[in-house]
Structure formats: structure tokens, C-alpha cells
Amino acid sequence: MFNEKIVDPAELRHWGGKIELYWIYTSGEAGDRFFKALRDEGKFIAAKCKKCGRVYFPPRMYCEFDFSETEYQEISGKGRVRAYTVAWLDKDEKPLEKPEIYAIIDMEGTDGCMIHLLGEVEEDQVEIGMEVEPVLRDKSEREGTINDILYFKPS
């Protein structure tokens, strides 16, 4: 029952079944605008609050602090590494030929960040605060997804 109080962790029950879930993810109007600009023009956009001036990346339609509307603005796409990790295994836990470096990147000119792959750099060369810039797929290969950004490289 959902209303029983469990005080002894040994009393917890585990259900070993499987629940099938189906969903469709939509990026919304602001996300759609971002991905279209990335695909069609190779540009990064953010959203600036008309009232308080916060700059959101990824872009949002409304400010989460004062609920004011935002306006879209182009940003450079450059950023700085806030944190990073090195992956030695792929998503299926199989060893990678070469380790991959993933970073949280604070996007220049915004109050936001993104997590993405670093490239053209070895793991012993990565530093917190390192300036990076995006490397995009060729325009003919872009699909309007986050994978249109191949990786970020040192600036």
C-alpha cells in the first residue's frame, strides 16, 4: 500500500517488472527556434529577459524569475569549461578506442551552460576555465539537433 510507513529498510519491497513507456519529446517554441538557427545559419541564439536582463541559454520564452517575456538574440557559441569528465567506456560499457571528454560549458554572454563533447584536445590539456568554441557539422549534413554541434575545441 502507498500509505504504509516503512521504518526498517529490510521491509522495502522491490518490483522486478518492466513498464513500457512511450513518449515524444518536443523542444517547444524557443528550442525549435534555437535548433532552426543552428541548422540553417550555424548560429547560436539565447533569450534575454525584457525586464531583468537575464540571458537564457538554451533560450526560453519567459523569464523564470519575473515571468516577463524574452527576446531572442544571437550569441557567439563560445564558452568556458566549468567542469569536465573523461569517459573510457561507451554507452554500452564497451571500451572506447580513444577516451572522450565531456564538459559543462558556460556559454559566453549568457547565464546558461550546456554539456557537450570536447575535441581537438587531449585529456591532460583540458583545464577549468579553458575557452572553447563550437565545431559544427557541414551545413548540408545538419538536421536541427544538438548533434549538429560535433564538439567544442579550444579557442
Order of alpha helices (4+ residues) and beta strands (2+ residues): alpha-beta-beta-beta-beta-beta-beta-beta-beta
